[in-house]
C-alpha cells in the first residue's frame, strides 16, 4: 500500500488542494455555484457575499479552501481577483484590526502588489488616521480588481467588532464595491439574522448539512482510493462495507471531520500516531471551544446540553425533564432557545419532538472531559467494535507491542465482545431498521436486512429479510432466505412453521405448486405449531390443491380448517369462502350457499369476507332463480358498515337485476343509478350499471332519459363487449314499437342517428338495423309502412358512410318482405357477400349454388 | 445575472426602478427626499442607480455614512466627497481652502485639521463646504445631490460616541442644509427608520423635525411585470432554463410580493438538478418560512409589537389576525366587528389610530375603497402560518 496521503484532519487548508478535490463529496454543486458567484463578483459589478453555516467539523474550511483553489486556477481571473484568506485563529477587536488582517492576508499572497511596508508605516499612528490610510491603500491597491475576503468563524469576528466595527465594515463594502465575501459560521447569529443589525440579510446564507450514509461511504471510498487502498475501496462498495458505514454513522452523526479521522483507523495498517494526536486534538482544540460554548449558556441550558452529550441518539422532552428533575414546560422553553442558538436540533416524531446535539464533536469533547486519565475514548472503542469483527481485533491485538498506546483501545473493544455485550454494529443496524415497513422498504434497507442476517445468522434476521424480499416480489431471494430460517439449527420452534408456510406461499407465487404443498404440509404437521399457522397452512394448501385441479382435497383442507378448534375467525372465514367457491365449481350449489350463510353469520368474520360472501350468495340465489333471497343478500351487503365499495357496487347492480326480474322497474332504475353515482366505485361496475340502466330506460320507453344514458354508454371506455349491440337492438325495438305514431318514431330515428354519429358508433346502429329485418319480416306492417320505414332511415342516415351498407341491406330486405309470395330473387340486387348477411338477418337458409 | 440576495448589483442590473428614479429626480428639483421603507426593499439599490445615471445638469455622489462615528468624521467625509465631485473644476472649494490653508493643514486622515493642528470645527466644515458647492453649482449652472445612506446609523453612532446633543446638532444641520441650499439636494435613507433614532433623542429633549421639508418616498416592492422580468432573468442565470420558466417567474414574483430581495433569495434556495415548476417553488417557499431556524426573520413582525404597541399588543394581534385570515382586503367595519366579537374593545377612534400606525409600520396598507390588507403577501403568509390561522 502506498504511503497514505496526508489529509490534515484538523486544518484542511494544510492539505494539498488536489487531495481536497479528490475527497470532495456531497457539495460539488454547492462548490461550483459558489465559485460561479465569485467569478461573477470578479468579472462584473455584481458582488456576492456568501455565508456557509454548519457545525464544527462539517467541512466549512474544506469548502472555502476549494473555492480559493478553483478561483486561483482560473486563468481569466488572474488579473481580476485577489484573495484575502483571514487566519481563523486570529480575532479582531476593531475595524482597523480587521483592515490590517485583510491587508496582511493580501500581503502574504501578493507581496508585490500589497507590500508589507505600507502597513508597517502605519504602526504607531492614531487609529482614525491609520484606518483612513489603510482603507485608502487597500482600495487603491485593489484597483479594478475584486478582493475576495475569506473569513471563518464570522460570528466570533462580529462579536469582536461589535456594532460600531460592523457598521464601519459594511460602510467600506458599500462605499467601495470591490469586495466580495465567502465566510463561515457554526450557526446563524444575530449579527446577520436580526433586522436591526447592520448586516441583516446581507449574506446569502447556505446551510451545510451532515453526510448521509451514502455520502459517508463515498468519502471513505475516495480516501481509500487516494491512499491506494484498492481492497478497502472495493470492500466499501459491497453491501457489508456499506452496512459498516451505516453503523459508524450512528457514532459520527454524519460529521465530516470525524469520518476523516476515523478513516485513518481504517486505512492505516499501523495505528501509531493516530490515537494520541486524536486525543490531543480533542483535548486542545475541541474541548476549550465547546467549554466556551457551554459557558455562554444558563445553568439549566448547560445541564440539558451536558445530558444530551451523554445520549447516543435523539431523546424526547419527557425523558430530559425526568432525568433533570425539571418540568416539561421548563425544558421545552429551554430547548427552544438552545435550538435557536444552534446547540440542538429537533426531529418531529408524531406529536412530539426528539432532541439531540447539533454538534457531534461536542459529545466527543464531553467524553474526554468525563473520561478518567489513561482510559480510552469510548467513541474510538465503539468505532473499533463496529468496524472490526472480533477475530480481526484479536489478530491486530496480537501484533501490538505491550506498550503501544493503541493497544488499550483494542483491548477495550475485545473486552466488550467478551463480556457478552450485544454486537454494536448489529445493534445500530437493527436500530435503523426498526419500524420500517417491510412491504415498502427501499433497496438500501433491503441490503441492510441481508447483511444483518448474513452477519448475525439469526433466524429472526433472516426471517425479516425473507419477508421483505417476498413483499417486493424478489421470490427467489425470499425462498432462499426462508430456507435459511428453516435450516438453521437454532431456529425457535415458534418461527419454523411460519417460515415453512411463508416459503410455501412464495413458492406458490412462482408456480411451484407441489413444492408449496410440501411446505404447507410440513407446517401443518409441525409438532406444536400455533393453531393460527396450522389454519393458514391448511387454507393455503387447499388453494394450491385447487390450482392443481384436486378439488376434493382442497375441500377436505378447508373443512379441516373450519373444524379446527381455536382457529382464528379470519381463517375460518377464508376457509368457508374458499370451500363455497370449490362447491360452486363442482356444481354443489346448496353446499355453496350453506357455506356462504355460515360465513356471513360467523362471529368475528372480517367485514371484507362477509361482504364478498354476501355478493357470492346473492349471485348464487339469482342464478337459481331465488330472486327475493338474492335481493335480500344484496340489500344486506349494501347496508353493511365498512363494506368495500366494489362489493357495494356489485350488490347494487345485482339487486337492480333482481328488481328487474320482479318487474319493479323504479327500484331497478334507482339501484343502477346509485351504483353509477357511488363514490370511488370501480369503472367496470359503473359501466355495467350504466348499460343496465340504459337498457331498462329504453325498454320502459323512457326515451329521453334512455337516450341520455345511451350517450354516456357510447362515450365510456369501459362498456362491456356486446353491451352496445344489445342496447342498439333495444333502441330499434323501442323505435319500431311506436310505428303507429310516425311523428314519434321518425323523430326518434333522427335522434338515434345523430347520437350514434356523435359518438362515432354508427356501425352498431347499422348492425342493429339489419338484425331488425327479422322483426320487420314477422310484423304486420304493410308496404306503405315498410316504405316509410325505409324512407325515414334513408333520409336520416344516407349521408353517413357507415350507414350505406346497412341501408342497402335494409332496402333489399324490405323489397324481399314486400314480395308476395316471398321472392328470394329480389335479394340478387345485392352482391354475394351482402346477400349472405341479408339472408341471415331475414332468417333464410344460406344460398345454394349450382 | 445570478441570484444575489443581499449583495451588491451593478446599476444596470437593478431592475424596475426607472420610473421611481425618474420621479425622484423630478422631486429633487424642488426639495430633498427622505426615503424610508422596510429593510431590504431596495433603497440602497435606488441610490446606486441614481448615482450611476444622473440626468443632465446633475452631479451625484453616494455615500454610506454608517462608518462615521463622530460629527467631525461626517463633516470630513462630506468635504472629501465634495472635493472629489469637483475635482475636475479649476475653482474647487474656495471657502474650505481659506479654512484649511493651501499648503499647511489639510486632511491628514479621517479628520480635517486646521493649520495649527487642531480639528477643524465640523459645523464650519459643513457650512463652508456647502457654500462652496452652492457657488460652484451656480457658476456651472448645475445641481448637486448627496445620496446619503445609513443616516440613522450615523446619528446613532454620533449619539453613542459624542452624546445626544451632538447628534441633535447633526440633525439640525441636515435640516438647515436641505432648506438653505438652492442647488444642493439630499436623498437620505437608512436600514432602520430615522424615527427610531428620533424617538430616542426626543426622550432627551429634542423637539425639532428635521425631515419636515423633505418629500417622503417609500419605494415599496417592484411592479409585477418588473418583478417577473427579474425573476425570469435570475432563473436563467441560476441555470433553470426550462419551458416552465415564465410560469415559474410569475410564481416566484407573486409568492414573495414582488420584493426584489426575496426574489433573489427564493431563487437562490431552489434545488438544482431536478425538474422545477410552480408547485415546487411554492413548496420550497413554504418549507423555508416554516423552518424553525429560517433566516427570513419574519418573526420580527411579531416580536416587535410588544415593544412598539405595549398595552395594545393583544388588540393589534387581533387586528392583524383578522386582516390575515382572508385573502381579500377587509373593510374597516368588518375588522371592527370581528374584534368586537372577541374583545370588549369599543373605542373606534383608538382602533382607527392603531390601523394608521400599523400602516406607518408597513404591516398593512389601505386601498382606495378603504379596505385593509397586509402590505406584503409574503408576510401575511408567514403570519397565517405562525398564528395558525
Interface residues (C-beta under 8 A of the other chain):
Chain A: X29 X33 X36 X37 X40 X44 X45 X46 X47 X48 X49 X95 X125 X126 X128 X129 X130 X131 X132 X133 X164 X167 X168 X170 X171 X172 X173 X174 X175 X177 X180 X188 X192 X193 X194 X195 X196 X198 X200 X201 X202 X203 X204 X205 X339 X340 X342 X346
Chain B: X1 X2 X3 X4 X5 X6 X7 X8 X9 X10 X11 X12 X13 X39 X40 X44 X63 X64 X65 X66 X67 X68 X69 X73 X108 X109 X110 X111 X149 X150 X153 X157 X160 X161 X191 X192 X261 X265 X268 X272 X273 X292 X293 X295 X297 X300
